[in-house]
Amino acid sequence: MTPMADKVTPSGTTPPSGHLLASLAPLLREWLPRQRWFAGKGRPVTGFTQVAATELLPPDGRLGLYHLLLRVHQPPALGAPPHPGDCYQLVIGVREALPPRLAPALIGHVIEGPLTGRTVYDALYDPRPADVLLEALRTQARVGGLRFDREPGQEIREGLVARLMTGEQSNSSIVYGDTFILKLLRRVVPGVNPDLEIPRALAREGCARVPAPTAWLRAEPADEPDASYVLAVLQPFVSGAADGWELALRELAKGEDFVAEARALGRATAEVHTALAHALPTVTLGHAQLRSLVDGMTERLVAAVQAVPALRPYERGLRSAFEALDGLAAEGRTWTAQRIHGDLHLGQCLRSPSGAWSLIDFEGEPARPLAERRLPQPPVRDIAGMLRSFDYAARSVSPPAPGWADRCRAAYCSGYAEAAGRDPRTDPVLLRAYETDKAVYEVVYEARHRPDWLPVPLAAVRRLATSDPTLARETRQ
């Protein structure tokens, strides 16, 4: 039994509206913008709205624990329409004093409101609150508006030691005894989340390339009776696995080739795409549907040029990639669209000690609306994301190794063709359009968050901003 398992079935008390905010708001205004997963960097926090608050452990002992869904209000980004505010999931610990081992988790010392005199912190750093979450999933608890669900037939062993993964992530992950990993989503929206939906569908299809969900956490806030938020997903932990990005960088640093791994990763991607095409509906994209996709790409390009003036010299060439795709559709060309990963890159792939590759994190690009992330897309969108990732890896070392990227890109496409029966390079116009769209997204992201990395996507922009779709020839070099 975990140390606090006897306390994992609390009353689920919902604090009175404003109870927590009175104490937390002054501290969260400063703490939230410093978090890696906070999406509103560069804009001041002007206020909060409590979506839901659940007391998991009462703060009358040595440790209190609250689960909070909080809408954060900020001025809209330049040129953006008014926005109701992003909703974030917080698990807040309350102690009289914070032990030194939890110093990185500190949110602040409360000086007003009902928690005055207490210290509050990000409870995911603390193994004891992490035990509470796992025990609730194990027992399929119902705590206030929180619903801890478990896949039928799946078991969760007691006594697994928790540790927070501290790498750079857009969410938070806790590993339990090298057996499970709990991915806790930070920015949440109501609706069917693909990070749960797609792995469950692949599990039913028998696809072993994606870890099957064991359990998950949902919220059904009392003030939003028709809303359901997916908050966390528990999956098997691939012990000893190597992150694809870190593995690629290691091989680059040693001057080693990555061709065999890239080819195997291409096969794994194709197997996942094939399973998804069987598990979930596919659609045919004709001219009307392609025109909508092209319009979206063009609109993102226009917005990106306004946000990052360095793109302006390449705008016409980049636009030609989208116009070429629209031209093919106008001639009657059609494409098949299906559910895909949506944000595929080396960091979303794991290689087990046996050498098998797995794909993880099916949330899609968090900045895009949930409904858009769940739309069927041409599988080449995932492929374009991986090709861009090879380029990122090759340009992250000094001196850059573009030849390494070219060989990996070619091997990945060949591996994909071996498993899928079709080579993405045989459709160069479609591939160029999606890689261009991805590079434009990267330019905006890097300009806002990591300016030192901006030369990486700008190098791709210079290559892609050509009226002649040479991508097929380039990837075969």
C-alpha positions as a Markdown table, in Angstrom:
| # | Residue | x | y | z |
|---|---|---|---|---|
| 1 | Met | 0.0 | 0.0 | 0.0 |
| 2 | Thr | 1.3 | 3.5 | -0.9 |
| 3 | Pro | 2.1 | 5.7 | 2.1 |
| 4 | Met | -1.1 | 7.8 | 1.6 |
| 5 | Ala | -3.3 | 5.3 | 0.0 |
| 6 | Asp | -5.7 | 5.4 | 2.9 |
| 7 | Lys | -6.3 | 9.0 | 2.1 |
| 8 | Val | -7.0 | 8.7 | -1.6 |
| 9 | Thr | -10.7 | 8.7 | -1.3 |
| 10 | Pro | -11.4 | 12.1 | 0.2 |
| 11 | Ser | -14.8 | 13.8 | 0.2 |
| 12 | Gly | -13.9 | 15.6 | -3.0 |
| 13 | Thr | -14.9 | 18.9 | -1.4 |
| 14 | Thr | -15.2 | 21.8 | -3.8 |
| 15 | Pro | -13.8 | 24.9 | -2.2 |
| 16 | Pro | -16.1 | 27.9 | -2.3 |
| 17 | Ser | -15.6 | 30.0 | -5.4 |
| 18 | Gly | -12.6 | 32.2 | -4.8 |
| 19 | His | -11.4 | 30.2 | -1.8 |
| 20 | Leu | -8.2 | 29.2 | -3.5 |
| 21 | Leu | -7.8 | 32.1 | -5.9 |
| 22 | Ala | -7.7 | 34.6 | -3.0 |
| 23 | Ser | -4.5 | 32.9 | -1.8 |
| 24 | Leu | -3.1 | 31.7 | -5.1 |
| 25 | Ala | -3.7 | 34.5 | -7.7 |
| 26 | Pro | -0.9 | 36.9 | -6.6 |
| 27 | Leu | 1.6 | 34.0 | -6.8 |
| 28 | Leu | 0.3 | 32.4 | -10.0 |
| 29 | Arg | 0.6 | 35.7 | -11.9 |
| 30 | Glu | 4.4 | 35.5 | -11.4 |
| 31 | Trp | 4.8 | 31.7 | -11.5 |
| 32 | Leu | 2.8 | 30.6 | -14.5 |
| 33 | Pro | 4.6 | 32.6 | -17.2 |
| 34 | Arg | 7.9 | 31.0 | -16.1 |
| 35 | Gln | 6.6 | 27.5 | -16.8 |
| 36 | Arg | 7.8 | 25.7 | -20.0 |
| 37 | Trp | 4.2 | 24.6 | -20.7 |
| 38 | Phe | 2.6 | 28.0 | -20.4 |
| 39 | Ala | 1.4 | 29.1 | -23.8 |
| 40 | Gly | 0.9 | 32.9 | -23.1 |
| 41 | Lys | 4.5 | 34.0 | -22.7 |
| 42 | Gly | 5.2 | 37.6 | -23.5 |
| 43 | Arg | 1.7 | 38.8 | -22.4 |
| 44 | Pro | 0.7 | 39.8 | -18.9 |
| 45 | Val | -1.7 | 37.8 | -16.8 |
| 46 | Thr | -4.7 | 40.0 | -16.1 |
| 47 | Gly | -6.9 | 37.7 | -14.1 |
| 48 | Phe | -8.2 | 34.2 | -13.5 |
| 49 | Thr | -11.5 | 32.3 | -13.5 |
| 50 | Gln | -11.9 | 29.1 | -11.6 |
| 51 | Val | -13.4 | 26.4 | -13.8 |
| 52 | Ala | -13.2 | 23.7 | -11.1 |
| 53 | Ala | -11.4 | 23.1 | -7.8 |
| 54 | Thr | -11.3 | 19.8 | -5.9 |
| 55 | Glu | -9.8 | 19.2 | -2.6 |
| 56 | Leu | -7.9 | 15.9 | -2.7 |
| 57 | Leu | -6.3 | 16.2 | 0.7 |
| 58 | Pro | -7.5 | 18.7 | 3.3 |
| 59 | Pro | -4.8 | 21.3 | 4.3 |
| 60 | Asp | -5.2 | 20.7 | 8.0 |
| 61 | Gly | -2.3 | 18.2 | 8.3 |
| 62 | Arg | 1.3 | 18.3 | 7.1 |
| 63 | Leu | 0.2 | 18.2 | 3.5 |
| 64 | Gly | -2.8 | 19.6 | 1.6 |
| 65 | Leu | -3.6 | 18.9 | -2.0 |
| 66 | Tyr | -5.9 | 20.6 | -4.5 |
| 67 | His | -6.7 | 19.9 | -8.1 |
| 68 | Leu | -7.5 | 23.1 | -10.0 |
| 69 | Leu | -8.7 | 23.9 | -13.5 |
| 70 | Leu | -8.0 | 27.6 | -14.0 |
| 71 | Arg | -8.8 | 29.9 | -16.9 |
| 72 | Val | -6.0 | 32.4 | -17.4 |
| 73 | His | -6.9 | 35.8 | -18.8 |
| 74 | Gln | -4.4 | 37.8 | -20.9 |
| 75 | Pro | -4.6 | 40.5 | -23.6 |
| 76 | Pro | -4.8 | 38.9 | -27.1 |
| 77 | Ala | -1.7 | 38.5 | -29.1 |
| 78 | Leu | -1.0 | 41.3 | -31.6 |
| 79 | Gly | -3.6 | 41.0 | -34.4 |
| 80 | Ala | -5.5 | 38.1 | -32.8 |
| 81 | Pro | -9.2 | 38.3 | -31.9 |
| 82 | Pro | -10.4 | 38.4 | -28.3 |
| 83 | His | -10.0 | 35.1 | -26.5 |
| 84 | Pro | -11.8 | 33.8 | -23.4 |
| 85 | Gly | -8.4 | 32.6 | -21.9 |
| 86 | Asp | -6.6 | 29.3 | -21.9 |
| 87 | Cys | -7.6 | 26.7 | -19.3 |
| 88 | Tyr | -4.7 | 25.1 | -17.3 |
| 89 | Gln | -4.6 | 22.1 | -15.0 |
| 90 | Leu | -2.7 | 22.6 | -11.8 |
| 91 | Val | -2.1 | 20.2 | -8.9 |
| 92 | Ile | -1.2 | 22.4 | -5.9 |
| 93 | Gly | 0.4 | 21.2 | -2.8 |
| 94 | Val | 0.1 | 23.0 | 0.5 |
| 95 | Arg | 2.7 | 22.7 | 3.3 |
| 96 | Glu | 3.7 | 24.7 | 6.4 |
| 97 | Ala | 7.3 | 24.8 | 4.9 |
| 98 | Leu | 8.8 | 23.2 | 1.9 |
| 99 | Pro | 11.7 | 20.7 | 2.3 |
| 100 | Pro | 14.9 | 21.5 | 0.4 |
| 101 | Arg | 14.3 | 18.6 | -2.1 |
| 102 | Leu | 11.1 | 20.4 | -3.3 |
| 103 | Ala | 12.7 | 23.8 | -3.8 |
| 104 | Pro | 12.3 | 23.6 | -7.6 |
| 105 | Ala | 8.5 | 23.2 | -7.1 |
| 106 | Leu | 8.0 | 26.4 | -5.1 |
| 107 | Ile | 5.1 | 28.6 | -6.2 |
| 108 | Gly | 5.3 | 30.9 | -3.3 |
| 109 | His | 4.5 | 31.8 | 0.3 |
| 110 | Val | 0.9 | 32.8 | 0.8 |
| 111 | Ile | 0.3 | 36.2 | 2.5 |
| 112 | Glu | -3.4 | 36.7 | 1.9 |
| 113 | Gly | -6.6 | 34.6 | 1.8 |
| 114 | Pro | -7.5 | 31.4 | 3.6 |
| 115 | Leu | -4.1 | 29.8 | 3.0 |
| 116 | Thr | -2.2 | 32.7 | 4.6 |
| 117 | Gly | 1.1 | 31.5 | 6.2 |
| 118 | Arg | 1.3 | 28.3 | 4.1 |
| 119 | Thr | 3.7 | 27.5 | 1.3 |
| 120 | Val | 2.2 | 26.3 | -2.0 |
| 121 | Tyr | 4.0 | 24.4 | -4.7 |
| 122 | Asp | 3.7 | 22.3 | -7.8 |
| 123 | Ala | 2.7 | 19.0 | -6.2 |
| 124 | Leu | 3.8 | 16.9 | -9.2 |
| 125 | Tyr | 7.4 | 17.2 | -7.9 |
| 126 | Asp | 6.4 | 15.5 | -4.7 |
| 127 | Pro | 6.1 | 11.6 | -4.7 |
| 128 | Arg | 3.4 | 11.6 | -2.0 |
| 129 | Pro | 0.8 | 13.6 | -4.1 |
| 130 | Ala | 1.9 | 11.6 | -7.1 |
| 131 | Asp | 0.9 | 8.5 | -5.1 |
| 132 | Val | -2.5 | 9.9 | -4.6 |
| 133 | Leu | -3.1 | 10.2 | -8.3 |
| 134 | Leu | -2.0 | 6.7 | -9.1 |
| 135 | Glu | -4.0 | 5.2 | -6.3 |
| 136 | Ala | -7.1 | 7.1 | -7.5 |
| 137 | Leu | -6.6 | 5.6 | -11.0 |
| 138 | Arg | -6.0 | 2.1 | -9.6 |
| 139 | Thr | -9.3 | 2.3 | -7.6 |
| 140 | Gln | -11.2 | 4.1 | -10.3 |
| 141 | Ala | -12.1 | 6.8 | -7.8 |
| 142 | Arg | -14.7 | 9.5 | -8.2 |
| 143 | Val | -13.6 | 12.7 | -6.4 |
| 144 | Gly | -15.9 | 15.7 | -7.0 |
| 145 | Gly | -16.0 | 16.3 | -10.7 |
| 146 | Leu | -12.9 | 14.2 | -11.3 |
| 147 | Arg | -13.3 | 10.8 | -12.9 |
| 148 | Phe | -10.4 | 8.3 | -12.6 |
| 149 | Asp | -11.1 | 5.6 | -15.3 |
| 150 | Arg | -9.2 | 2.4 | -16.1 |
| 151 | Glu | -9.3 | 0.2 | -19.2 |
| 152 | Pro | -11.2 | -3.0 | -18.5 |
| 153 | Gly | -8.9 | -5.9 | -17.6 |
| 154 | Gln | -5.9 | -3.6 | -17.0 |
| 155 | Glu | -4.3 | -3.8 | -13.5 |
| 156 | Ile | -2.2 | -1.2 | -11.7 |
| 157 | Arg | 0.1 | -2.6 | -9.0 |
| 158 | Glu | 0.4 | -0.8 | -5.7 |
| 159 | Gly | 3.6 | 0.6 | -4.2 |
| 160 | Leu | 5.2 | 1.9 | -7.4 |
| 161 | Val | 7.7 | 4.7 | -6.6 |
| 162 | Ala | 6.9 | 8.0 | -8.4 |
| 163 | Arg | 9.3 | 10.4 | -10.0 |
| 164 | Leu | 8.7 | 13.5 | -12.1 |
| 165 | Met | 10.4 | 13.7 | -15.5 |
| 166 | Thr | 12.1 | 17.1 | -15.6 |
| 167 | Gly | 13.0 | 17.4 | -19.3 |
| 168 | Glu | 11.6 | 20.2 | -21.5 |
| 169 | Gln | 8.0 | 19.3 | -22.2 |
| 170 | Ser | 4.8 | 21.0 | -23.1 |
| 171 | Asn | 3.0 | 18.9 | -20.5 |
| 172 | Ser | 4.2 | 17.1 | -17.3 |
| 173 | Ser | 5.0 | 13.4 | -16.9 |
| 174 | Ile | 5.4 | 11.2 | -13.9 |
| 175 | Val | 7.0 | 7.7 | -14.1 |
| 176 | Tyr | 5.9 | 5.1 | -11.6 |
| 177 | Gly | 8.5 | 2.4 | -10.9 |
| 178 | Asp | 9.6 | 2.1 | -14.6 |
| 179 | Thr | 6.2 | 0.4 | -15.1 |
| 180 | Phe | 3.8 | 3.3 | -16.0 |
| 181 | Ile | 4.1 | 6.9 | -17.2 |
| 182 | Leu | 1.3 | 9.4 | -16.4 |
| 183 | Lys | 1.1 | 12.2 | -18.9 |
| 184 | Leu | -0.7 | 15.1 | -17.3 |
| 185 | Leu | -1.9 | 17.7 | -19.8 |
| 186 | Arg | -1.4 | 21.3 | -18.8 |
| 187 | Arg | -3.4 | 23.3 | -21.2 |
| 188 | Val | -6.7 | 21.6 | -21.6 |
| 189 | Val | -9.9 | 22.0 | -23.6 |
| 190 | Pro | -13.2 | 20.2 | -23.4 |
| 191 | Gly | -13.9 | 17.4 | -25.9 |
| 192 | Val | -12.4 | 14.1 | -27.2 |
| 193 | Asn | -8.6 | 14.4 | -26.8 |
| 194 | Pro | -6.7 | 12.5 | -29.5 |
| 195 | Asp | -3.9 | 11.7 | -27.0 |
| 196 | Leu | -6.4 | 9.2 | -25.5 |
| 197 | Glu | -8.7 | 8.5 | -28.5 |
| 198 | Ile | -6.0 | 7.5 | -31.0 |
| 199 | Pro | -3.9 | 5.1 | -28.7 |
| 200 | Arg | -7.1 | 3.4 | -27.7 |
| 201 | Ala | -8.2 | 2.9 | -31.3 |
| 202 | Leu | -4.7 | 1.6 | -32.2 |
| 203 | Ala | -4.8 | -0.8 | -29.2 |
| 204 | Arg | -8.1 | -2.2 | -30.5 |
| 205 | Glu | -6.5 | -2.6 | -33.9 |
| 206 | Gly | -3.6 | -4.6 | -32.3 |
| 207 | Cys | -0.9 | -2.1 | -33.3 |
| 208 | Ala | 2.1 | -2.6 | -31.0 |
| 209 | Arg | 3.9 | 0.6 | -32.2 |
| 210 | Val | 1.9 | 2.8 | -29.7 |
| 211 | Pro | 1.7 | 2.0 | -25.9 |
| 212 | Ala | -1.9 | 1.3 | -25.1 |
| 213 | Pro | -3.6 | 3.4 | -22.4 |
| 214 | Thr | -4.0 | 1.7 | -19.0 |
| 215 | Ala | -6.1 | 4.5 | -17.3 |
| 216 | Trp | -7.0 | 8.1 | -17.6 |
| 217 | Leu | -8.3 | 11.1 | -15.7 |
| 218 | Arg | -11.3 | 13.2 | -16.8 |
| 219 | Ala | -13.1 | 16.2 | -15.4 |
| 220 | Glu | -16.7 | 17.1 | -15.6 |
| 221 | Pro | -17.0 | 20.5 | -14.0 |
| 222 | Ala | -20.3 | 21.2 | -12.2 |
| 223 | Asp | -20.5 | 24.7 | -13.8 |
| 224 | Glu | -20.1 | 23.1 | -17.3 |
| 225 | Pro | -22.6 | 20.2 | -17.3 |
| 226 | Asp | -22.0 | 19.3 | -21.0 |
| 227 | Ala | -18.2 | 19.5 | -20.9 |
| 228 | Ser | -15.7 | 16.7 | -20.3 |
| 229 | Tyr | -12.0 | 17.4 | -20.2 |
| 230 | Val | -9.3 | 14.7 | -20.7 |
| 231 | Leu | -6.7 | 15.6 | -18.1 |
| 232 | Ala | -4.2 | 12.8 | -17.9 |
| 233 | Val | -3.3 | 9.4 | -19.6 |
| 234 | Leu | -1.5 | 6.5 | -17.9 |
| 235 | Gln | 0.4 | 4.2 | -20.3 |
| 236 | Pro | 3.1 | 1.5 | -20.0 |
| 237 | Phe | 6.6 | 3.0 | -19.6 |
| 238 | Val | 9.1 | 1.7 | -22.1 |
| 239 | Ser | 12.0 | 1.1 | -19.7 |
| 240 | Gly | 15.4 | 1.8 | -21.1 |
| 241 | Ala | 14.0 | 3.4 | -24.3 |
| 242 | Ala | 16.0 | 6.1 | -26.1 |
| 243 | Asp | 14.3 | 9.3 | -27.2 |
| 244 | Gly | 14.6 | 9.6 | -30.9 |
| 245 | Trp | 15.9 | 13.2 | -30.7 |
| 246 | Glu | 18.5 | 12.4 | -28.1 |
| 247 | Leu | 19.6 | 9.3 | -30.0 |
| 248 | Ala | 20.0 | 11.2 | -33.2 |
| 249 | Leu | 22.1 | 13.9 | -31.5 |
| 250 | Arg | 24.3 | 11.2 | -29.9 |
| 251 | Glu | 25.0 | 9.6 | -33.2 |
| 252 | Leu | 25.7 | 13.0 | -34.8 |
| 253 | Ala | 28.2 | 13.9 | -32.0 |
| 254 | Lys | 30.0 | 10.6 | -32.6 |
| 255 | Gly | 30.0 | 11.1 | -36.4 |
| 256 | Glu | 27.9 | 8.0 | -36.8 |
| 257 | Asp | 25.3 | 7.3 | -39.4 |
| 258 | Phe | 21.6 | 7.2 | -38.6 |
| 259 | Val | 20.4 | 5.7 | -41.8 |
| 260 | Ala | 19.3 | 2.3 | -40.5 |
| 261 | Glu | 17.4 | 3.9 | -37.6 |
| 262 | Ala | 15.7 | 6.4 | -40.0 |
| 263 | Arg | 14.6 | 3.6 | -42.2 |
| 264 | Ala | 13.2 | 1.6 | -39.3 |
| 265 | Leu | 11.4 | 4.7 | -38.1 |
| 266 | Gly | 9.9 | 5.2 | -41.5 |
| 267 | Arg | 8.5 | 1.6 | -41.3 |
| 268 | Ala | 7.1 | 2.2 | -37.9 |
| 269 | Thr | 5.4 | 5.4 | -39.0 |
| 270 | Ala | 3.8 | 3.6 | -42.0 |
| 271 | Glu | 2.6 | 0.8 | -39.7 |
| 272 | Val | 0.8 | 3.3 | -37.5 |
| 273 | His | -0.7 | 5.1 | -40.4 |
| 274 | Thr | -2.0 | 1.8 | -41.9 |
| 275 | Ala | -3.5 | 0.7 | -38.5 |
| 276 | Leu | -5.2 | 4.2 | -38.1 |
| 277 | Ala | -6.7 | 3.9 | -41.6 |
| 278 | His | -8.3 | 0.6 | -40.6 |
| 279 | Ala | -9.3 | 1.8 | -37.1 |
| 280 | Leu | -10.9 | 5.2 | -37.9 |
| 281 | Pro | -12.7 | 6.6 | -40.9 |
| 282 | Thr | -10.9 | 7.9 | -44.0 |
| 283 | Val | -12.1 | 10.5 | -46.5 |
| 284 | Thr | -11.3 | 11.5 | -50.0 |
| 285 | Leu | -10.0 | 15.1 | -50.6 |
| 286 | Gly | -11.1 | 16.7 | -53.8 |
| 287 | His | -10.6 | 20.2 | -55.0 |
| 288 | Ala | -13.1 | 21.8 | -52.6 |
| 289 | Gln | -11.4 | 20.1 | -49.6 |
| 290 | Leu | -7.9 | 20.8 | -50.8 |
| 291 | Arg | -8.8 | 24.4 | -51.4 |
| 292 | Ser | -9.8 | 24.7 | -47.8 |
| 293 | Leu | -6.4 | 23.2 | -46.7 |
| 294 | Val | -4.5 | 25.4 | -49.1 |
| 295 | Asp | -6.4 | 28.5 | -47.8 |
| 296 | Gly | -5.4 | 27.6 | -44.3 |
| 297 | Met | -1.7 | 27.2 | -45.3 |
| 298 | Thr | -1.8 | 30.6 | -47.1 |
| 299 | Glu | -3.4 | 32.3 | -44.2 |
| 300 | Arg | -0.8 | 31.0 | -41.8 |
| 301 | Leu | 1.9 | 32.2 | -44.2 |
| 302 | Val | 0.4 | 35.7 | -44.3 |
| 303 | Ala | 0.2 | 35.9 | -40.5 |
| 304 | Ala | 3.7 | 34.5 | -40.2 |
| 305 | Val | 5.2 | 37.2 | -42.5 |
| 306 | Gln | 3.5 | 39.9 | -40.4 |
| 307 | Ala | 4.9 | 38.4 | -37.2 |
| 308 | Val | 8.4 | 37.6 | -38.5 |
| 309 | Pro | 9.6 | 40.1 | -41.1 |
| 310 | Ala | 12.6 | 37.9 | -42.0 |
| 311 | Leu | 10.1 | 35.8 | -44.0 |
| 312 | Arg | 9.1 | 38.6 | -46.3 |
| 313 | Pro | 11.7 | 38.0 | -49.0 |
| 314 | Tyr | 10.5 | 34.4 | -49.3 |
| 315 | Glu | 6.8 | 34.9 | -49.2 |
| 316 | Arg | 6.1 | 34.6 | -53.0 |
| 317 | Gly | 8.2 | 31.5 | -53.3 |
| 318 | Leu | 6.6 | 29.8 | -50.3 |
| 319 | Arg | 3.1 | 30.7 | -51.5 |
| 320 | Ser | 4.0 | 29.0 | -54.8 |
| 321 | Ala | 4.2 | 25.7 | -52.9 |
| 322 | Phe | 0.6 | 26.0 | -51.9 |
| 323 | Glu | -0.6 | 27.2 | -55.3 |
| 324 | Ala | 1.0 | 24.2 | -57.0 |
| 325 | Leu | -1.0 | 21.9 | -54.8 |
| 326 | Asp | -4.2 | 23.8 | -55.5 |
| 327 | Gly | -3.4 | 23.5 | -59.2 |
| 328 | Leu | -3.2 | 19.7 | -59.0 |
| 329 | Ala | -6.5 | 19.6 | -57.2 |
| 330 | Ala | -8.1 | 21.8 | -59.8 |
| 331 | Glu | -7.0 | 19.3 | -62.5 |
| 332 | Gly | -8.9 | 16.6 | -60.7 |
| 333 | Arg | -6.3 | 15.0 | -58.5 |
| 334 | Thr | -7.6 | 13.6 | -55.2 |
| 335 | Trp | -5.9 | 12.4 | -52.0 |
| 336 | Thr | -6.9 | 10.2 | -49.1 |
| 337 | Ala | -7.0 | 11.7 | -45.7 |
| 338 | Gln | -7.1 | 9.9 | -42.4 |
| 339 | Arg | -6.3 | 10.3 | -38.7 |
| 340 | Ile | -2.6 | 10.9 | -38.1 |
| 341 | His | -0.2 | 11.7 | -35.3 |
| 342 | Gly | -0.4 | 15.4 | -36.1 |
| 343 | Asp | 2.9 | 16.6 | -34.5 |
| 344 | Leu | 5.4 | 13.9 | -35.5 |
| 345 | His | 9.1 | 14.5 | -34.9 |
| 346 | Leu | 12.1 | 12.7 | -33.4 |
| 347 | Gly | 11.2 | 13.6 | -29.9 |
| 348 | Gln | 7.8 | 11.8 | -30.2 |
| 349 | Cys | 9.5 | 8.5 | -31.0 |
| 350 | Leu | 11.1 | 6.0 | -28.6 |
| 351 | Arg | 13.5 | 3.1 | -29.5 |
| 352 | Ser | 13.4 | 0.3 | -27.0 |
| 353 | Pro | 16.5 | -1.7 | -26.0 |
| 354 | Ser | 15.4 | -4.4 | -28.5 |
| 355 | Gly | 15.6 | -1.8 | -31.3 |
| 356 | Ala | 11.8 | -1.5 | -31.8 |
| 357 | Trp | 10.4 | 2.0 | -32.4 |
| 358 | Ser | 7.3 | 3.4 | -30.8 |
| 359 | Leu | 5.3 | 6.6 | -31.4 |
| 360 | Ile | 4.0 | 8.6 | -28.5 |
| 361 | Asp | 2.1 | 11.8 | -27.7 |
| 362 | Phe | -0.8 | 12.0 | -30.1 |
| 363 | Glu | -2.1 | 15.3 | -28.8 |
| 364 | Gly | -1.2 | 17.1 | -32.0 |
| 365 | Glu | 0.0 | 20.7 | -32.1 |
| 366 | Pro | -1.5 | 22.1 | -28.9 |
| 367 | Ala | -1.7 | 25.6 | -30.4 |
| 368 | Arg | -4.3 | 24.4 | -32.9 |
| 369 | Pro | -8.0 | 24.0 | -32.0 |
| 370 | Leu | -9.0 | 20.5 | -30.9 |
| 371 | Ala | -11.5 | 20.1 | -33.7 |
| 372 | Glu | -8.8 | 20.8 | -36.2 |
| 373 | Arg | -6.4 | 18.4 | -34.6 |
| 374 | Arg | -9.1 | 15.6 | -34.9 |
| 375 | Leu | -9.7 | 16.2 | -38.6 |
| 376 | Pro | -8.5 | 13.6 | -41.1 |
| 377 | Gln | -5.3 | 14.7 | -42.8 |
| 378 | Pro | -3.1 | 13.3 | -45.6 |
| 379 | Pro | -0.5 | 11.1 | -43.9 |
| 380 | Val | 2.2 | 13.2 | -45.6 |
| 381 | Arg | 1.7 | 15.8 | -42.9 |
| 382 | Asp | 3.3 | 13.5 | -40.4 |
| 383 | Ile | 6.1 | 12.6 | -42.9 |
| 384 | Ala | 6.9 | 16.3 | -43.5 |
| 385 | Gly | 7.2 | 16.8 | -39.7 |
| 386 | Met | 9.7 | 14.0 | -39.5 |
| 387 | Leu | 11.7 | 15.3 | -42.4 |
| 388 | Arg | 11.9 | 18.7 | -40.7 |
| 389 | Ser | 13.0 | 17.0 | -37.5 |
| 390 | Phe | 16.0 | 15.4 | -39.3 |
| 391 | Asp | 16.9 | 18.8 | -40.6 |
| 392 | Tyr | 16.7 | 20.3 | -37.1 |
| 393 | Ala | 19.0 | 17.6 | -35.7 |
| 394 | Ala | 21.6 | 18.1 | -38.4 |
| 395 | Arg | 21.6 | 21.9 | -37.9 |
| 396 | Ser | 21.8 | 21.7 | -34.1 |
| 397 | Val | 25.5 | 20.6 | -34.2 |
| 398 | Ser | 28.5 | 22.7 | -35.2 |
| 399 | Pro | 29.3 | 22.6 | -38.0 |
| 400 | Pro | 25.9 | 21.7 | -39.4 |
| 401 | Ala | 25.6 | 18.4 | -41.1 |
| 402 | Pro | 23.1 | 18.8 | -44.0 |
| 403 | Gly | 24.4 | 15.7 | -45.8 |
| 404 | Trp | 23.4 | 13.7 | -42.7 |
| 405 | Ala | 19.9 | 15.0 | -42.9 |
| 406 | Asp | 19.6 | 14.3 | -46.6 |
| 407 | Arg | 20.6 | 10.6 | -46.0 |
| 408 | Cys | 18.1 | 10.3 | -43.1 |
| 409 | Arg | 15.3 | 11.8 | -45.0 |
| 410 | Ala | 15.9 | 9.5 | -47.9 |
| 411 | Ala | 16.1 | 6.4 | -45.7 |
| 412 | Tyr | 13.0 | 7.4 | -43.7 |
| 413 | Cys | 11.0 | 7.7 | -47.0 |
| 414 | Ser | 12.3 | 4.4 | -48.2 |
| 415 | Gly | 11.4 | 2.7 | -45.0 |
| 416 | Tyr | 8.0 | 4.2 | -45.1 |
| 417 | Ala | 7.6 | 2.9 | -48.7 |
| 418 | Glu | 8.6 | -0.6 | -47.7 |
| 419 | Ala | 5.8 | -0.9 | -45.1 |
| 420 | Ala | 3.1 | 1.2 | -46.8 |
| 421 | Gly | 3.7 | 0.2 | -50.4 |
| 422 | Arg | 3.9 | 3.9 | -51.5 |
| 423 | Asp | 6.8 | 6.3 | -51.4 |
| 424 | Pro | 5.9 | 9.8 | -50.2 |
| 425 | Arg | 8.6 | 11.2 | -52.6 |
| 426 | Thr | 6.4 | 10.2 | -55.6 |
| 427 | Asp | 4.0 | 13.0 | -54.6 |
| 428 | Pro | 6.5 | 15.9 | -54.4 |
| 429 | Val | 4.0 | 18.8 | -54.7 |
| 430 | Leu | 2.0 | 17.5 | -51.7 |
| 431 | Leu | 5.1 | 16.8 | -49.7 |
| 432 | Arg | 6.6 | 20.3 | -50.5 |
| 433 | Ala | 3.4 | 22.0 | -49.5 |
| 434 | Tyr | 3.2 | 20.3 | -46.1 |
| 435 | Glu | 6.9 | 20.7 | -45.4 |
| 436 | Thr | 6.6 | 24.4 | -46.3 |
| 437 | Asp | 3.6 | 24.8 | -43.9 |
| 438 | Lys | 5.6 | 23.2 | -41.2 |
| 439 | Ala | 8.7 | 25.3 | -41.7 |
| 440 | Val | 6.6 | 28.5 | -41.6 |
| 441 | Tyr | 5.1 | 27.3 | -38.3 |
| 442 | Glu | 8.6 | 26.7 | -37.0 |
| 443 | Val | 9.8 | 30.2 | -37.9 |
| 444 | Val | 7.0 | 31.8 | -35.9 |
| 445 | Tyr | 7.6 | 29.4 | -32.9 |
| 446 | Glu | 11.3 | 30.0 | -32.8 |
| 447 | Ala | 11.0 | 33.8 | -33.2 |
| 448 | Arg | 8.7 | 33.9 | -30.2 |
| 449 | His | 10.3 | 31.3 | -27.9 |
| 450 | Arg | 13.8 | 30.4 | -29.0 |
| 451 | Pro | 15.3 | 33.2 | -31.2 |
| 452 | Asp | 18.7 | 31.5 | -31.3 |
| 453 | Trp | 17.1 | 28.6 | -33.2 |
| 454 | Leu | 15.5 | 30.8 | -35.9 |
| 455 | Pro | 18.3 | 30.1 | -38.5 |
| 456 | Val | 17.3 | 26.5 | -38.6 |
| 457 | Pro | 13.8 | 26.9 | -40.1 |
| 458 | Leu | 14.9 | 29.9 | -42.1 |
| 459 | Ala | 17.4 | 27.6 | -43.9 |
| 460 | Ala | 14.5 | 25.3 | -44.8 |
| 461 | Val | 12.5 | 28.3 | -45.9 |
| 462 | Arg | 15.3 | 29.4 | -48.3 |
| 463 | Arg | 15.3 | 25.8 | -49.8 |
| 464 | Leu | 11.5 | 25.5 | -50.1 |
| 465 | Ala | 10.9 | 29.0 | -51.5 |
| 466 | Thr | 11.3 | 27.9 | -55.0 |
| 467 | Ser | 8.8 | 27.7 | -57.9 |
| 468 | Asp | 10.2 | 24.3 | -58.8 |
| 469 | Pro | 9.2 | 21.4 | -56.4 |
| 470 | Thr | 12.6 | 19.8 | -56.2 |
| 471 | Leu | 12.0 | 18.1 | -52.9 |
| 472 | Ala | 11.7 | 14.7 | -54.5 |
| 473 | Arg | 15.1 | 15.0 | -56.1 |
| 474 | Glu | 16.7 | 16.5 | -52.9 |
| 475 | Thr | 15.5 | 13.6 | -50.7 |
| 476 | Arg | 17.0 | 11.1 | -53.0 |
| 477 | Gln | 20.5 | 12.5 | -52.9 |
